[in-house]
């Protein structure tokens, strides 16, 4: 059984399933996911990807539907009794599912595990370590933290090193997206969650118009990982469906929500800016009660991994059209800044391990299942 609750997990899961099938052609897959997992041959019985949120209060509108789905997923687990349950990201639903599976005596693997090692507590790190049968870590520091907590944990590098690859040249991609001859190409990446699209898209689109006024001839594109694409973009900002890496690779800059997209753009060597907005109650709880800002210096994964503020981070009140546009113009007008960012991104990519991480992870998972 596979359980992926969000679009990024669906992508990671599909690549993992493809590698697992090479090792075990007789394996059958079912579970929770979306279009990518279904295309990889998984019998997807629940799709909760549109209900993904970040934040405590933001999750409230989805709470009852998710609880209802969780009850049905537990019934499915008990009815099917899978030989192995692979949980992918989505800590809010997948970690309770891991605890349920442990009680049911089922083997579990967590792929893209809870980031308790980064902003959680030692107690929660230990809880994850004690609950999950095998953790496939994707960062060296994650490996160290979970190993210290006594987890059965392995590390083979970050799967995005394998996954983030354009399929065409920069010139061909610009031609495909009607951007040939553009002075600059900028990708607008507001995220895939409904909450992000509602709160961040108006800000990014307004920032894009400010940039266009300063830099005539700039082309904007909106890469979307959603196959049934959202209708949030007006006609002057065309949405590119299911071709994110080609869109990013032909861009000079990406304006991004906080998340996997920052790491993807950075791995492609594309300068990017992180902008993010949460509800004020969620932000204040994170800052003053959970003290997130005391545990981590930065909010974007490239900056966290490099331990340096390479990409601008504009959060809450700092994430306005004017501040985003100003940060974008500063980068676009400074070739030395762009070169420094790309040099840092090369270091970042090297630090995430050699290609083949997904294949090696699949092999470890098969061995764990057979043990």
VEXBA-811114 format. One line per 10 residues: number of its first residue (from 1); their letters; for each residue x, y, z of N, C-alpha, C. Coordinates in pm, whole numbers, padded with zeros to 5 digits. Each point is the difference from the previous one (the first is absolute). Layout:
BEGIN
NUM	A	X/Y/Z/X/Y/Z/X/Y/Z  ...
END
This chain:
BEGIN
1	XXXXXXXXXX	00084/-00119/00000/-00084/00119/00000/00088/00124/00000  -00039/00098/-00084/00069/00129/-00007/-00095/00104/00058  00053/00096/00078/-00082/00110/00048/00072/00132/-00024  -00048/00075/-00098/00055/00132/-00033/-00115/00100/00002  00006/00096/00091/-00113/00090/00019/00005/00129/-00078  00114/00029/-00064/00013/00127/-00072/00065/-00022/-00136  -00003/00106/-00082/00050/-00010/-00138/00147/-00040/-00003  00084/00063/00085/00143/-00033/-00003/00023/-00145/00040  -00075/-00049/00098/00012/-00140/00040/-00045/-00094/-00109  -00100/00041/-00076/-00048/-00079/-00114/00111/-00016/-00104
11	XXXXXXXXXX	00075/00107/-00023/00112/-00004/-00096/00110/-00093/00052  00041/00021/00126/00104/-00086/00058/-00044/-00146/00000  -00125/-00024/00034/-00051/-00137/00005/00003/-00068/-00134  -00035/00074/-00105/-00001/-00059/-00134/00139/-00046/-00042  00101/00083/00027/00137/-00038/-00035/00045/-00122/00082  -00038/-00003/00126/00037/-00113/00085/-00068/-00129/-00048  -00128/00008/-00030/-00074/-00118/-00048/00062/-00054/-00128  00039/00089/-00090/00062/-00045/-00126/00127/-00080/00027  00080/00045/00099/00122/-00074/00035/-00033/-00130/00072  -00099/00001/00087/-00041/-00122/00070/-00049/-00106/-00098
21	XXXXXXXXXX	-00070/00042/-00104/-00052/-00095/-00099/00112/-00069/-00077  00111/00072/-00019/00114/-00062/-00069/00058/-00113/00085  -00001/00019/00131/00057/-00100/00091/-00100/-00111/00031  -00129/00034/00008/-00105/-00097/00031/-00116/00017/-00098  00014/-00054/-00122/-00106/00016/-00101/-00133/-00061/00044  00005/-00091/00098/-00123/-00067/00046/-00073/00081/00108  00058/00109/00045/-00061/00078/00108/-00126/00073/-00049  -00097/00010/00090/-00123/00075/-00029/-00007/00119/00094  -00045/00114/-00051/-00002/00124/00077/-00141/00059/00003  -00039/00050/00115/-00127/00069/00014/00015/00106/00108
31	XXXXXXXXXX	-00102/00086/00016/00005/00091/00113/-00049/00140/-00026  00075/00098/00057/-00038/00141/00001/00097/00076/-00088  -00052/00075/-00094/00088/00074/-00090/-00080/00082/-00098  00064/00030/-00114/-00068/00081/-00101/00044/-00046/-00139  00002/00092/-00094/00020/-00036/-00141/00131/-00068/-00032  00110/00046/00062/00131/-00058/-00032/00009/-00146/00046  -00048/-00028/00121/00002/-00138/00049/-00092/-00088/-00083  -00115/00053/-00038/-00092/-00078/-00085/00066/-00033/-00133  00072/00096/-00058/00069/-00023/-00127/00112/-00102/00015  00055/-00011/00121/00107/-00098/00027/-00056/-00139/00027
41	XXXXXXXXXX	-00132/-00013/-00004/-00061/-00132/00015/-00052/-00030/00139  -00010/00102/00084/-00054/-00020/00135/-00153/00010/-00006  -00066/-00092/00068/-00145/00004/00013/-00034/00106/00105  -00020/00125/-00045/-00025/00111/00092/-00147/00000/00041  -00023/-00022/00130/-00137/-00010/00050/-00044/00126/00073  00094/00080/00045/-00031/00127/00064/00095/00106/-00053  -00055/00116/-00036/00082/00114/-00043/-00033/00117/00091  00092/00031/00090/-00022/00111/00093/00096/00115/-00028  00062/00000/-00119/00106/00097/-00031/-00051/00144/00000  -00127/00021/-00032/-00053/00137/-00004/-00030/00055/00139
51	XXXXXXXXXX	00013/-00083/00102/-00030/00045/00136/00125/00029/00081  00116/00000/-00067/00124/00029/00071/00008/00145/00044  00046/00024/00122/00017/00135/00052/00127/00007/00083  00044/00123/00026/00106/00024/00098/-00058/00094/00104  00015/-00036/00126/-00050/00087/00106/-00115/-00064/00076  -00016/00045/00123/-00100/-00057/00090/-00140/00045/-00038  -00019/00132/-00008/-00134/00053/-00028/-00038/-00021/-00146  00100/-00002/-00089/-00028/-00023/-00142/-00059/-00138/-00024  00035/-00095/00088/-00045/-00139/-00018/-00144/-00022/00044  -00056/00091/00078/-00132/-00022/00060/-00111/-00029/-00103
61	XXXXXXXXXX	-00008/00073/-00112/-00107/-00030/-00096/00007/-00141/-00058  00121/-00058/00000/00018/-00134/-00056/-00002/-00110/00105  -00016/00039/00126/00017/-00097/00108/-00103/-00113/-00006  -00127/00034/-00012/-00104/-00104/-00001/00013/-00092/-00122  00019/00055/-00123/00019/-00090/-00114/00123/-00090/00014  00109/00054/00058/00121/-00082/00018/-00021/-00108/00105  -00072/00033/00107/-00030/-00101/00102/-00086/-00112/-00058  -00097/00039/-00083/-00084/-00101/-00065/00083/-00088/-00093  00091/00063/-00077/00087/-00076/-00090/00092/-00092/00080  00051/00051/00114/00091/-00079/00082/-00070/-00126/00053
71	XXXXXXXXXX	-00125/00015/00040/-00076/-00118/00046/-00012/-00104/-00111  -00027/00047/-00121/-00014/-00092/-00113/00134/-00065/-00037  00107/00078/00012/00134/-00053/-00030/00036/-00110/00101  -00032/00022/00126/00027/-00103/00103/-00079/-00128/-00029  -00125/00015/-00042/-00080/-00117/-00036/00064/-00075/-00117  00050/00076/-00097/00066/-00060/-00115/00125/-00078/00043  00077/00058/00091/00122/-00066/00049/-00036/-00134/00065  -00102/00001/00085/-00038/-00124/00069/-00058/-00104/-00095  -00071/00048/-00104/-00059/-00094/-00096/00105/-00062/-00090  00100/00079/-00039/00101/-00047/-00097/00118/-00068/00068
81	XXXXXXXXXX	00033/00045/00122/00119/-00052/00071/00121/-00006/-00093  00047/00115/-00048/00113/00000/-00094/00128/-00054/00062  00086/-00055/-00083/00130/-00049/00047/00090/00115/00045  -00023/00118/-00058/00083/00116/00033/-00083/00126/-00023  00016/00098/00090/-00063/00131/-00015/00111/00103/-00016  -00002/00072/-00113/00100/00103/-00027/-00068/00136/00014  00045/00076/00099/-00056/00132/00030/00091/00107/-00061  -00060/00095/-00071/00080/00101/-00070/-00043/00139/00044  00090/00068/00075/-00023/00138/00044/-00134/00011/00075  -00069/00115/-00009/-00135/00020/00057/-00009/-00050/00144
91	XXXXXXXXXX	00083/00058/00087/00009/-00046/00138/-00135/00001/00072  -00083/00101/-00031/-00126/00016/00071/-00091/-00121/-00007  -00002/-00069/-00113/-00082/-00119/-00013/00083/-00128/00003  00122/00007/-00051/00080/-00123/-00012/00063/-00046/00131  00033/00094/00090/00057/-00049/00126/-00105/-00068/00088  -00121/00056/00012/-00105/-00077/00069/-00026/-00135/-00067  00012/-00004/-00132/-00018/-00127/-00071/00113/-00096/00034  00121/00052/00016/00114/-00084/00040/-00026/-00063/00137  -00052/00080/00093/-00031/-00052/00135/-00110/-00107/-00007  -00098/00023/-00084/-00108/-00098/-00017/00055/-00131/-00058
101	XXXXXXXXXX	00086/00012/-00100/00057/-00119/-00064/00088/-00079/00096  00072/00072/00086/00084/-00069/00098/-00086/-00085/00094  -00111/00058/00047/-00091/-00074/00087/-00061/-00120/-00071  -00019/00015/-00133/-00059/-00109/-00078/00104/-00105/-00038  00126/00022/00037/00105/-00097/-00028/00051/00003/-00142  -00013/00115/-00068/00042/00011/-00139/00135/00069/-00011  00078/-00042/-00098/00129/00062/-00026/-00020/00137/-00066  00077/00100/00046/-00011/00134/-00057/00137/00054/-00042  -00003/00075/-00109/00116/00076/-00046/-00044/00146/-00013  00080/00093/00051/-00030/00142/-00020/00103/00056/-00097
111	XXXXXXXXXX	-00048/00045/-00113/00082/00058/-00108/-00037/00148/-00007  00098/00090/00018/-00026/00143/00025/-00067/00009/00137  00077/-00029/00103/-00051/-00018/00137/-00033/00134/00066  -00074/-00003/00113/-00030/00123/00075/00128/00077/00032  -00007/00132/-00016/00119/00083/00022/00015/00043/00146  -00034/-00093/00089/00019/00026/00143/00147/00027/00030  00089/-00062/-00077/00144/00019/00020/00040/00145/-00023  -00083/00074/-00079/00035/00137/-00035/-00061/00101/00096  -00131/-00009/00024/-00065/00099/00088/-00087/-00064/00110  00016/-00129/00020/-00075/-00066/00105/00078/-00006/00130
121	XXXXXXXXXX	-00041/-00090/00088/00066/-00019/00129/00068/-00136/00001  00102/-00019/00086/00062/-00132/00012/-00101/-00109/00031  -00101/00034/00079/-00105/-00097/00036/-00075/-00046/-00124  -00033/00094/-00089/-00073/-00037/-00122/00088/-00075/-00099  00128/00036/-00006/00094/-00074/-00085/00004/-00146/00045  00006/-00021/00131/00003/-00136/00055/-00131/-00074/-00027  -00112/00072/00005/-00129/-00061/-00027/-00008/-00051/-00143  00048/00080/-00094/00003/-00045/-00140/00091/-00122/-00013  00117/00008/00063/00097/-00110/-00006/-00060/-00130/00053  -00079/00009/00106/-00057/-00120/00063/-00123/-00052/-00075
131	XXXXXXXXXX	-00063/00085/-00081/-00126/-00037/-00065/00020/-00063/-00137  00097/00050/-00076/00016/-00038/-00140/00103/-00113/-00013  -00033/-00100/-00083/00090/-00114/-00018/00130/00035/-00069  -00009/00083/-00104/00119/00043/-00075/-00020/00143/-00046  00095/00086/00032/-00002/00138/-00049/00103/00013/-00111  -00043/00047/-00115/00092/00031/-00110/00026/00150/00006  00114/00038/00058/00034/00142/00016/00041/00060/-00134  -00025/00130/-00014/00038/00067/-00126/00102/00111/00023  00040/00020/00127/00103/00098/00034/00098/-00063/00098  00129/00031/-00011/00097/-00056/00094/-00031/00033/00146
141	XXXXXXXXXX	-00043/00125/00030/-00032/00037/00138/-00121/-00078/00051  -00092/-00030/-00089/-00116/-00081/00037/00044/-00141/00039  00090/-00057/-00078/00055/-00132/00031/00061/-00001/00140  00082/00101/00029/00069/00007/00129/-00099/00012/00115  -00102/00083/-00016/-00096/00023/00108/-00082/-00125/00030  -00048/-00066/-00105/-00082/-00119/00022/00083/-00119/00046  00123/-00007/-00046/00089/-00108/00046/00029/00017/00149  00024/00125/00041/00025/00029/00142/-00120/-00039/00087  -00121/00013/-00058/-00122/-00034/00073/-00031/-00149/-00003  00086/-00078/-00066/-00016/-00145/-00001/-00083/-00054/-00115
151	XXXXXXXXXX	-00023/00080/-00103/-00082/-00045/-00113/00074/-00097/-00089  -00076/-00084/-00069/00053/-00077/-00112/-00007/00093/-00121  00112/00064/-00031/-00001/00107/-00100/00114/-00020/-00099  -00028/00032/-00127/00102/-00008/-00105/-00001/00131/-00079  00110/00027/-00068/00011/00122/-00080/00075/-00032/-00129  -00057/00043/-00113/00064/-00026/-00130/00014/00126/-00085  -00031/00116/00058/-00003/00124/-00076/-00144/00047/-00015  -00016/00118/-00059/-00134/00058/-00016/-00060/-00044/-00133  -00125/-00050/00000/-00061/-00048/-00124/-00013/00108/-00107  -00007/00127/00039/-00015/00105/-00101/00121/00009/-00093
161	XXXXXXXXXX	00116/-00047/00047/00118/-00001/-00088/-00028/-00086/-00124  -00077/-00106/00018/-00039/-00085/-00114/-00116/00060/-00079  -00092/00063/00072/-00128/00037/-00059/00005/00133/-00075  00074/00098/00055/-00002/00136/-00055/00091/00009/-00123  -00058/-00029/-00114/00076/00003/-00126/-00091/00050/-00112  00041/00106/-00069/-00078/00042/-00117/00017/-00100/-00113  -00096/-00004/-00089/00006/-00093/-00113/00034/00070/-00131  00021/00130/00005/00036/00074/-00122/00096/00112/00034  00062/00055/-00102/00096/00109/00020/-00073/00127/00042  00077/00093/00053/-00057/00129/00041/-00068/00070/-00118
171	XXXXXXXXXX	00065/-00003/-00115/-00053/00065/-00119/-00130/-00066/-00046  00000/-00134/-00001/-00120/-00073/-00043/-00115/00025/00096  00030/00006/00130/-00105/00024/00099/-00057/00141/-00017  00087/00097/-00026/-00051/00136/-00022/-00090/00007/-00123  00036/-00075/-00102/-00085/-00003/-00119/-00134/-00065/00032  00002/-00108/00076/-00124/-00071/00035/-00095/00089/00079  00056/00082/00089/-00084/00083/00087/-00018/00141/-00055  00022/00017/-00130/-00020/00129/-00068/00081/00111/00065  00122/-00035/00042/00085/00098/00068/00128/00029/-00078  00006/-00048/-00122/00119/00028/-00082/00008/00150/-00026
181	XXXXXXXXXX	00118/00058/00025/00018/00143/-00022/-00035/00085/00121  -00051/-00062/00107/-00033/00075/00121/00128/00051/00066  -00006/00121/00056/00116/00054/00070/00030/-00084/00123  -00102/-00028/00076/00011/-00088/00116/-00120/-00094/00003  00021/-00118/00055/-00110/-00094/00025/-00005/-00025/00150  -00118/00019/00059/-00017/-00018/00143/-00111/-00101/00025  00030/-00102/00080/-00101/-00097/00041/-00067/00047/00129  -00132/-00006/00001/-00079/00032/00119/-00051/-00131/00058  00039/-00032/00122/-00027/-00132/00059/-00071/00017/00135  -00133/00015/-00002/-00072/00028/00125/-00029/-00121/00086
191	XXXXXXXXXX	00043/-00119/-00041/-00027/-00121/00077/-00120/-00075/-00054  -00027/-00115/00059/-00109/-00086/-00048/-00117/-00009/00096  00019/00048/00123/-00107/-00007/00098/-00102/00111/-00024  -00126/-00029/00022/-00106/00099/-00019/00028/00127/00079  00044/-00018/00124/00032/00114/00087/00107/00088/-00063  00104/-00061/-00058/00109/00076/-00061/-00049/00077/-00121  -00083/-00065/-00081/-00050/00065/-00120/-00085/00121/00036  -00078/-00010/00106/-00086/00112/00040/00079/00116/00057  00102/-00031/00082/00070/00107/00071/00122/00053/-00077  00069/-00088/-00070/00127/00041/-00061/-00013/00041/-00146
201	XXXXXXXXXX	-00094/-00062/-00073/-00010/00034/-00142/-00029/00147/-00024  -00095/00064/00072/-00022/00143/-00024/00125/00084/00022  00081/-00040/00098/00123/00075/00030/00103/-00018/-00112  00019/-00125/-00043/00099/-00027/-00106/-00042/00064/-00132  -00127/-00009/-00035/-00044/00058/-00127/00012/00151/00001  -00028/00062/00116/00017/00145/00011/00148/00038/-00009  00086/-00080/00063/00145/00023/-00010/00047/-00011/-00145  -00056/-00098/-00072/00038/-00018/-00140/-00034/00124/-00083  -00113/00061/00027/-00039/00119/-00075/00093/00118/00031  00043/00009/00125/00096/00105/00036/00134/-00022/-00072
211	XXXXXXXXXX	00042/-00127/-00007/00126/-00032/-00069/-00012/00032/-00148  -00114/-00037/-00059/-00021/00023/-00144/00005/00149/-00033  -00049/00082/00092/00002/00144/-00024/00143/00054/-00002  00089/-00064/00077/00140/00041/00006/00085/-00065/-00109  -00039/-00120/-00040/00078/-00077/-00099/-00091/-00044/-00114  -00033/00090/-00090/-00084/-00039/-00114/00065/-00113/-00079  -00082/-00089/-00051/00053/-00114/-00074/00022/-00122/00086  -00038/00008/00127/00012/-00116/00088/-00118/-00094/-00022  00027/-00129/-00005/-00104/-00102/-00018/-00018/-00073/00132  -00125/-00018/00041/-00031/-00073/00122/-00072/-00130/-00034
221	XXXXXXXXXX	00040/-00108/00067/-00069/-00128/-00015/-00028/-00058/00138  -00103/-00082/00009/-00042/-00055/00128/00006/-00152/-00007  00113/-00060/00044/00008/-00146/00002/-00095/-00056/00106  -00075/-00102/-00036/-00092/-00062/00094/00018/-00151/-00001  00012/-00058/00120/00012/-00145/00012/-00136/-00067/-00004  -00106/00079/00002/-00134/-00056/00001/-00043/-00034/-00142  -00034/-00125/-00026/-00038/-00041/-00135/-00130/00066/-00043  -00099/00000/00090/-00123/00072/-00027/00022/00141/00052  00063/00083/-00081/00058/00123/00047/-00098/00096/00065  00048/00077/00096/-00085/00097/00067/-00035/00115/-00092
231	XXXXXXXXXX	-00111/00065/00027/-00044/00110/-00085/00033/00134/00063  00116/00007/00068/00033/00122/00073/00070/00103/-00086  00050/-00038/-00119/00084/00090/-00079/-00080/00064/-00112  00002/00133/-00009/-00065/00065/-00114/00077/-00026/-00127  -00059/00038/-00112/00058/-00034/-00130/00139/00052/-00024  00037/00113/00065/00132/00057/-00028/00111/-00071/00077  -00036/-00098/00085/00099/-00083/00067/-00033/-00146/-00030  00046/-00051/-00113/-00039/-00136/-00039/00052/-00107/00095  -00086/-00097/00029/00035/-00111/00088/00060/-00113/-00082  00114/-00052/00047/00066/-00114/-00064/-00030/-00122/00086
241	XXXXXXXXXX	-00076/-00093/-00053/-00040/-00117/00077/00100/-00114/-00014  00043/-00052/00114/00077/-00125/00003/00129/00008/-00081  00064/00115/-00002/00128/00016/-00071/00087/00099/00078  00001/-00017/00130/00064/00097/00089/00148/00017/-00026  00072/-00110/-00023/00146/00011/-00009/00045/00067/-00129  -00070/-00023/-00109/00032/00073/-00123/-00032/00148/00015  -00110/00030/00067/-00037/00140/00022/00103/00071/00086  00039/-00064/00112/00101/00060/00087/00134/00014/-00070  00038/-00102/-00075/00135/-00002/-00059/00021/00111/-00102  -00109/00050/-00059/00016/00108/-00099/-00024/00137/00062
251	XXXXXXXXXX	-00015/00004/00132/-00028/00126/00069/00128/00066/00049  -00007/00130/00015/00111/00076/00060/-00019/00013/00151  -00125/-00017/00045/-00032/00018/00141/-00132/-00072/00028  -00015/-00049/00123/-00126/-00059/00042/-00045/00065/00129  -00127/00041/00005/-00061/00054/00121/-00085/-00111/00058  00035/-00048/00120/-00053/-00128/00049/-00066/00010/00137  -00098/-00086/00020/-00047/-00030/00134/00110/-00078/00071  -00005/-00002/00133/00096/-00079/00075/-00032/-00148/-00016  00101/-00079/-00035/-00025/-00143/-00016/00098/-00065/-00093  -00040/-00114/-00053/00087/-00079/-00088/00044/00080/-00121
261	XXXXXXXXXX	-00084/00090/-00046/00030/00075/-00124/00129/00081/00014  00030/00053/00120/00126/00073/00019/00120/-00091/-00024  -00009/-00122/00051/00109/-00095/-00017/00011/-00044/-00146  -00115/-00019/-00066/00000/-00040/-00141/00064/00108/-00087  -00040/00125/00020/00058/00110/-00078/00150/00010/00026  00039/-00014/00126/00142/00010/00035/00082/-00112/-00064  -00055/-00123/-00002/00071/-00111/-00063/00016/00021/-00150  -00089/00077/-00059/00011/00033/-00143/00090/00122/-00023  00051/00058/00110/00087/00116/-00012/-00072/00130/-00029  -00130/00006/00033/-00080/00118/-00032/-00014/00087/00124
271	XXXXXXXXXX	00044/00126/-00003/-00021/00090/00113/-00148/00004/00037  -00030/00000/00129/-00140/00000/00042/-00018/00078/00129  -00124/00039/00022/-00038/00078/00118/-00111/-00076/00071  00009/-00012/00132/-00105/-00065/00077/-00091/00105/00061  -00130/-00017/-00024/-00099/00087/00063/-00105/-00088/00065  -00044/00041/00121/-00101/-00086/00063/-00087/00078/00097  -00126/-00044/00007/-00096/00061/00092/-00079/-00110/00070  -00010/00010/00132/-00087/-00084/00082/-00101/00092/00067  -00102/-00059/00062/-00088/00083/00081/00082/00052/00119  -00034/00119/00047/00075/00058/00111/-00005/-00087/00126
281	XXXXXXXXXX	-00115/-00060/00036/00001/-00088/00119/00099/-00116/-00013  00005/-00063/-00120/00095/-00111/-00021/00144/00050/00011  00026/00115/-00061/00135/00055/00002/00043/00032/00144  -00090/00060/00078/00034/00039/00137/00021/-00122/00090  -00081/-00104/-00022/00020/-00125/00076/00136/-00061/-00033  00033/-00002/-00131/00129/-00055/-00041/00117/00079/00057  -00016/00132/00004/00111/00086/00044/00015/00001/00152  -00112/00017/00071/00011/00023/00145/-00027/-00123/00086  -00083/-00093/-00050/-00029/-00119/00079/00093/-00115/-00038  00007/-00029/-00131/00087/-00109/-00046/00145/00046/-00018
291	XXXXXXXXXX	00020/00132/-00007/00134/00060/-00013/00078/-00057/-00119  -00070/-00008/-00114/00062/-00052/-00122/00123/00081/-00039  -00011/00132/00012/00112/00084/-00044/00123/-00015/00089  -00015/-00060/00120/00115/-00026/00086/00069/-00130/-00040  -00074/-00088/-00067/00054/-00131/-00038/00068/00003/-00136  -00049/00087/-00087/00059/00009/-00134/00026/00146/-00035  00112/00026/-00068/00034/00137/-00037/-00075/00045/-00125  -00034/-00098/-00085/-00061/00032/-00129/-00126/-00084/-00020  -00081/00042/-00096/-00127/-00068/-00026/00001/-00082/-00129  00087/00033/-00093/00005/-00074/-00127/00107/-00107/00006
301	XXXXXXXXXX	-00028/-00117/-00060/00093/-00111/00011/00137/00030/-00061  00012/00070/-00114/00135/00031/-00049/00083/00077/00102  -00060/00100/00064/00074/00077/00100/00032/-00083/00124  -00095/-00085/00041/00023/-00088/00115/00117/-00093/-00026  00001/-00061/-00118/00104/-00098/-00032/00137/00065/-00018  00002/00120/-00058/00126/00071/-00021/00043/00077/00123  -00093/00015/00098/00024/00079/00121/00046/00141/-00037  -00070/00055/-00099/00036/00132/-00051/-00122/00056/-00073  -00021/00130/00009/-00116/00060/-00066/00032/00029/-00146  -00014/-00102/-00081/00029/00011/-00143/-00121/00055/-00075
311	XXXXXXXXXX	-00119/-00050/00032/-00120/00050/-00067/-00076/00092/00096  -00057/00109/-00050/-00079/00088/00086/-00121/-00073/00058  -00031/00026/00126/-00116/-00058/00067/-00093/00113/00045  -00116/00006/-00060/-00097/00104/00031/-00123/-00066/00061  -00019/00021/00129/-00103/-00072/00074/-00099/00098/00061  -00127/-00039/-00001/-00109/00076/00061/-00003/00144/-00052  00014/00099/00089/-00012/00139/-00042/00106/00045/-00098  00112/-00074/-00004/00107/00033/-00097/-00032/-00050/-00140  -00098/-00088/-00011/-00035/-00057/-00132/-00109/00083/-00065  00040/00115/-00054/-00093/00088/-00070/00041/00008/-00147
321	XXXXXXXXXX	-00090/00040/-00088/00040/00015/-00141/00122/00090/-00016  00005/00109/00077/00110/00095/-00015/00134/-00059/00045  00001/-00070/00114/00127/-00057/00049/00046/-00115/-00088  -00092/-00080/-00049/00036/-00112/-00088/00056/00053/-00130  -00067/00101/-00057/00047/00059/-00126/00138/00063/00018  00020/00069/00113/00130/00064/00024/00111/-00105/00010  -00027/-00110/00071/00101/-00106/00011/00029/-00063/-00136  -00105/-00017/-00081/00018/-00058/-00133/00083/00091/-00090  -00031/00128/00001/00073/00095/-00084/00147/00009/00043  00024/-00007/00129/00138/00004/00051/00082/-00117/-00054
331	XXXXXXXXXX	-00060/-00119/-00001/00071/-00118/-00051/00019/00008/-00151  -00106/00036/-00072/00007/00001/-00146/00099/00105/-00052  00019/00106/00075/00089/00108/-00044/00144/-00017/00049  00026/-00109/00069/00134/-00021/00059/00056/-00135/-00044  00075/-00005/-00110/00057/-00127/-00049/00091/-00067/00104  00072/00079/00080/00087/-00058/00102/-00082/-00074/00106  -00113/00057/00038/-00088/-00066/00098/-00053/-00131/-00057  -00039/00002/-00126/-00049/-00123/-00064/00109/-00107/-00002  00121/00041/-00034/00112/-00096/-00006/00028/-00059/00138  -00007/00083/00103/00025/-00048/00137/-00108/-00099/00043
341	XXXXXXXXXX	-00125/00027/-00037/-00109/-00091/00034/00019/-00135/-00070  00036/00005/-00128/00018/-00124/-00076/00118/-00081/00054  00104/00068/00044/00114/-00070/00058/-00041/-00070/00130  -00081/00068/00081/-00050/-00061/00124/-00091/-00118/-00031  -00082/00012/-00104/-00090/-00109/-00036/00077/-00123/-00045  00115/00020/-00064/00084/-00113/-00041/00052/-00074/00123  00039/00076/00104/00044/-00061/00127/-00115/-00077/00064  -00116/00060/-00005/-00119/-00064/00057/-00026/-00134/-00066  00005/-00002/-00133/-00027/-00123/-00074/00101/-00108/00033  00126/00036/00008/00105/-00096/00035/-00025/-00059/00138
351	XXXXXXXXXX	-00048/00084/00093/-00023/-00045/00137/-00119/-00092/00017  -00084/-00011/-00104/-00120/-00084/00009/00023/-00140/-00055  00124/-00034/-00030/00030/-00138/-00037/00005/-00026/-00148  00045/-00120/-00035/00016/-00040/-00140/-00133/-00045/-00058  -00013/00004/-00133/-00122/-00053/-00063/-00020/-00148/00034  -00124/-00044/-00011/-00032/-00140/00031/-00061/-00020/00137  -00033/00111/00069/-00054/-00010/00136/-00131/-00077/00003  -00088/00024/-00097/-00131/-00067/00000/00018/-00150/-00022  00090/-00036/-00090/00026/-00143/-00026/00056/-00068/00125  00094/00065/00067/00059/-00059/00120/-00102/-00009/00114
361	XXXXXXXXXX	-00087/00102/00010/-00105/-00005/00101/-00096/-00115/-00026  -00036/-00020/-00126/-00090/-00109/-00037/00060/-00135/00038  00129/-00016/-00023/00067/-00126/00035/-00005/-00024/00151  00024/00106/00080/-00005/-00014/00146/-00141/-00035/00047  -00099/00058/-00066/-00140/-00026/00038/-00038/-00144/-00031  00043/-00050/-00115/-00028/-00139/-00035/00065/-00095/00099  00123/00028/00037/00071/-00083/00098/-00069/00003/00137  -00047/00117/00039/-00071/00014/00128/-00131/-00080/-00003  -00071/00008/-00111/-00127/-00071/-00013/00021/-00150/00008  00113/-00046/-00052/00028/-00146/-00006/00056/-00055/00130
371	X	00049/00089/00087/00067/-00045/00124/-00098/-00061/00099
END
